[in-house]
Amino acid sequence: MNQDLMGKRALVTGASRGIGREIALELAARGASVAVNFLNSQEQAVDVARQIANTLRPDADVMLVKADVSQRGDIQSMVDEVQSRFGGLDIIVSNAAAGGFRALSDLTPVNFEAVLRTNASPVIWLTQAASTLLGSGSDNGKVVAVSSHGSRWSVPHYGAIGASKAALESLIRHLALELGDRGINFNCVLPGIIATDAIASMPDADNLVKAASERMMLGERTLTQHDVAKVVAFLCSPDSDLIQAQTIVVDGGVSIRV
């Protein structure tokens, strides 16, 4: 197993399930100490921590941290707790996301503000809380955000979430502009459509996944959450130091097809 993150300290938000879970497991497998953030899915978060400690690396330093990433105060407390436990912080993966699927014609101000608070603004509060820690090491600090195809595609009932993801990608670029010179890399990973729990709750989810799979240009190869996690891990490693303010698409070529 690649150990390129040995000694690094990472915080993964929304790490109790889905892509966030796979990211936490991959970072731990590569040697990082991992803080597993969750809000409501405590049982699943405990399972992630148990899998890291009992299966991947018996010597792993892993912690659970409950926080609502839509709340700036919760994020500051979470970062403080991680610093206290790990003695610092080298990597942040902003993955947690939420938002109901509804037409824009049915959207209310409360709905829209909640989606932005959960999907876009956390990367600002995370960076504010941790920029000094991220920029204090001998290696570059890393901030990686998880976007989605809704930032570029028009998907039914996905307008508010898609707008929040487009905002997230813009925020990453501007954070790099403001703070990149402090030795911090800011990048996004944009996964293709994978049959996660979140996708499963979308209208017509089965057909969306089927259509995406049929448009991939990799033969019989299918896209998995682990494929996305490996790209995130690369962006958290020193090998990505010269990648700055980019959105890396991991979809098997689906998005470039006419």
N, C-alpha and C positions, 0 to 999 in steps of 0.2 A: 504494500500500500504506500502511495506517495505520502511523505511526511513533511511536505514543504511548509506546513503551518505550525510545526512544532514550536511550542513556547508562546504562540500568539494567543491573545485573549479576545473572544468574540461574543457579541450579543446578537441574537436573531429574534426579531419580533414575529409574533404569530407563528411560533415554532412548534406548536402542539400537534399539527396535522398538515396534510397536503404538502405543497412544495416547501413550506417553511420547515416542516419536520425533516424532509430529505436534506435540506441545506444544513440543518443542525447536525445531523448524522454524518454528513460528508465532511464538514469542517472538523468535527471531533475525530473522525477516522484519519484525517491528515495531521493530527497532532495538536489542534487548538483546544484550549479550555473554552467551554461554551456555556453561556447563560441562555436558558430556554425561556423565552417570554410567552405568557399566555394571559388570557383574561377570564374566560369561562370554562375552558376545556382542561381543567386541572388533571383529571384522570389520564387524559391522553398525554399531557405534558410530563407527568410522572413516568409514563411508559417510555417516552423518548429518553428521559434521563436514565432510566433503568437500562434501556437498550445500549446506551453509550457506555455506561459503567460496567455492565455485566457481559456484553457481547463484543463491542468494538475495541474498547481499551480499558482494561481493569484499573489502570493507573490514571484514568481520565479525571480531570477536575471539571465537574459539571454542576450547575446550580439552576434552580427554578426561580423565576421572578415574575410575580403577578403585577400587571400594570395595564391601564387603559391608555393606549398610545394616542388616543384622540385628545388626551388631557396633558397639557404642558407640564403641570406639576407632577403628575404620575411619572412622566418620562424622566424628569430631573431626579426624582427619588430612585427610580430604577437604575439610572446610570451611577448614582452615588453608591447604591447597594452593590452593583457589579464591581465598581472600583474598590470598595472595601474588601470584597471577597477575593478578587483576582489581583489586586494591587495595581491595576491599570486597565486600559482598553485599547486594542489595536484595530478591531474590525467591528463594523456595524452593518447588519443586513436588515434593511427596512422592508419587511415582507407583509406585515399584517394589513388586511384590507377588509372592507365590508361595503354594504350598500344593497338595498333591495332592487330587484329588476322591475322597472316600470317605464312606461312611455313618458317622454318629456312633457307631453300635454297633460299628464296627471301629476307632474312633479310639484312639490310644495317647497317653499323656502327652507323649512325645517329639514325635509329630505335632502335637499342639495347641500345645505351647510353641513349636515352630518356626514355625508359622503366625502366632502372635501376635508373635514376635520380628521377623518380616519385614514383616508387613502393618500392625501397629498401633504398636509401640514406636518405629520410626524417626522418626516425627514429633516424639516427645519429645526424642530425642537430637539431631535436627537443630536443634530450637528451642534446646535448651540450648547447643549449640555456636555458634549464630549469632545469638542474640537481641540481643547487644550491637551487632553489625554491622547487623542489620535495623532497630534502633531509633535508629541514629545519623545517618541522613540527613535532609535537609530534607523529603522526602516519606515517606509511610508505607511501612514494610517490608511484604512480602506473603508469607504462607505459605498455599499451596493444596494440599490433599490430594485424591487421587482415590479415591473410594469405589466401591461397586457396589450393584446391586439386591439382592444377597444380604444386605445390612444390614437389609432390610425384608421381603423376600419369602422364602418357603420354597422352596428350589430343591434338587432331588435331588442328593445327594452334595456339597453345598455348605455344610453346617452350620458347619464350623470356619472356613472362609473368610468366610462371612457374619457370624459372630460377631466375627471380627477387624475387619471393615469397620464393624460397628456400634460397636465399641470405638473405632475411628479417628474416627468422627464425634463421639463423646462427648469424646474427647481434644481435638479441635479446639475444641469449645465451651468446655472448661475452660481450655485455653491462652489463649483470647481473654479469659476472665474474669480470669486471672492477669496477662496481659502486654499486653492490648489498650491499656491506658493509656500504654504506652511508645511508641505510634505504630506498632503492628504489626497488620495485619489477618490473621485466621485464618478460612479458609473451606474448604468441601469442594465438589467437583463429583461428582455421581453420574451416570455415563453409562448410557444404556440398553444393551440387548444388541446388540452390534455383532460382526460376523464377524471378530474378531481371532484371532491365533494362540492366545491364552489361551482364548478361547471355543471355538475349534475342538477343543481337547483335552478339553472337557467331554463327559460322556455325553449322547447325543441332541442334540448341538449344532445340527445342521441344523434340527431341528424347533423348537428354542428360538428361533433367529434368525428362522425363518419366522413363528412365532406372534407374536413381538414386532413384526415388520414389518407384519403384518396388522392389529395393534391400534393402530398409529399413526394419528393424526388430522390428517394433513397431505397427503391425496391421494396422489399418486404419489411424493412426496418420501421419500427414505430417509435414515436416520441414518448419518453417517460419523464416522470418527475426527477429521477436520478440524473438524466441527461442535463436538465436545467441546473440541478445542484452542482454538477461538476463544473459548469461554466461559471457559476457564482464563486465557487472555490478558487478557480483560476484568477478571477478578478480580485480575490482576497489575498493572493499570493504575490511575492516580490516579482514574479515573472510578468506581471501586468503593470509595472510601475510607469510605463510610457503610454498606457491607455488612460485617457482622461476625458471626462465629460461625454462619454459615448453611450449609446443604447445598443446593446448586442442582442440581435434577434436569434432565437433558438427555436426554429420551427420546421426544419427540414426543407426549407425553400418554399413553403406554402405562400408566403406573403409576396413573393416576386412574380408569381404566375398571373397571367392575364385571365 
